[in-house]
Amino acid sequence: MEKEFLLEKYKYVLEQKRSLNEATFKILSVYQVVIVGLVYAQYVILNQLFEKKISKIVAEVGSNALLFSSIFLSIFCAMMIAVGIASWIEYKKDEARIESGTDEPGESSIKLKDFFRWYETYFLLLILAIQIGLVIGSRWFIMPIVLSAP
């Protein structure tokens, strides 16, 4: 009976690790869609400003709102990915316990260099790079255009 329970628990742990991987890709997909939407919204603001359909102050407030929305989104998605990594590490420890056949904390064999093999690491770096690009683009390119509009 104990072996059957361990087998079912092992299947559960593997399934949870798989669902964490799927969740990471879903988070990144949502991030991608929303960021593209925010960039398009910035384009619409600039277009409306140059067609004199909105004032400079509305364009400035709208541009800042879009920037802060992107910052919030990036922080939220990065946190969700980081929590997924932490959960994955715990499931890996459970997997090691089951494989060793004890209730003692298992040797998970996770090393610092392993972080460079995980796609989540590169997703976090991508989110950081995109957000840095959006902040620089907004502050150095978009806002001067908005503020110097006729």
N, C-alpha and C positions, 0 to 999 in steps of 0.2 A: 504494500500500500504506500509506503514511504517513497519508493522509487517512482511509482505512478504520479504521486504528488509533485516530486521534483521534476519529472518530465513535463508535466503540465505547467509548472511554474517557469521552467526553461522556455517552453513555447511562448508563454505569456511575455517573458522578458524580451525575447527575440521579436515578437510582434510589436511591442512597445517601441523598441529601437527603430523598427521599420517605419512605424507611424510618425516618430519624431523626424525621420529623414523626409518623409512626405510633407509634414507640416512646414519644415524649413523651406522647401521649394514653393509651397503655397504662399508663405510670408513674402518671399522674394518676388513672386509673381504679382502680388498685390502692391508691393512697393514699386515695382517697375511701372505698373499701370498708373498709379497715383502720381508718381513723379512726372511721367509723360503728360498727364493731365494738368499738373501744375505749370509745367513749361509752356504748354499750349495756352493756358490761362494768362501767362505773362505776355505771350505773343498777342493775344486778344487785347490786353490792356494797352500795350504799346500801339497797336493798330488803331484802337479807339482814340487814344491820345493824339495821334498824328492826324486823324480825321476830325479832330476837335469835337468829338462826341462826349468826352469826359474832360474834366479839368485836371490840372497838374496835381492838385492835392489828392484827388480821388485816385489818380494813377500812382502817386507815391504811397498812399495808404494801402491800396490794393497790392502793389509790389511787395511792400513790407509784410503784409498778411500772408502772401504766397510764400515768402522766404521763411517766415516763422512756422507756417504749416509744414514746409519741407523739413525744417529742423525737428519739429515734433515727430513727424512721421519717421525720420531717420533714427531718432532716439528710441522710439517705440519698437521699430523693427529690429534694431540692434539688440535691445533688451530681450525681445522674444527669442532671437537666435541664441543669445547668451544663456538664457534659461533652458533652452533646448539642449545646449551643450552640457550644462550642469546635470540635467536629467539623464542624458545619454551616459555620462560618467557614472552616475549612480546605478543605472541599469547594467553597465559594464561590470561594476563591482558585484552586483547580484549574480550576474552570469558567471563570474569567477568563483563565487561562493558555491553555486550549484555544481559547477564543473569539478570543484575540489571535493564536494560531498560533505562539507561541514557548514556550520553556522558561523564560523569564524570569518572575520572580514577577509575577503579573497584578495589575492594579489592581482590587481587590475592591469598591471604592466603598461600603464599609460605614462608616457614620458613627455617632457616638454617638446622635444623634436617632433612628436606625433601631431602637434597642432598644425604643423606646416603641411601635413598630408590630408587634413580635413578640409572639405570644401566650405564648411561654415566659416573657417578662418578667412578665406578669400571673399566670401560674401560680406563679412564684416568690413574687410578692407575696401571692398567695392562701395559699400554704403558710405563709408568715411570719405573716400575719394569723390564720390558723387556730391556729397554734401559740401565738402570743401570747395569743389568746383561751382556749386550753386551760390555759395556765400560770396566767393570771389567775383563771380560773374555778376551777381546782383549789386554788390557794393562798388565795384570798379567799372562796370560797363552799363548796366541797366539804370541804376539811379542817376548817374550823370546825364544819360539820355533823357530820362524823365524830367530832371530838374532844368535842363537846358531847352526843353521843348518850347516852341513858340506859343 
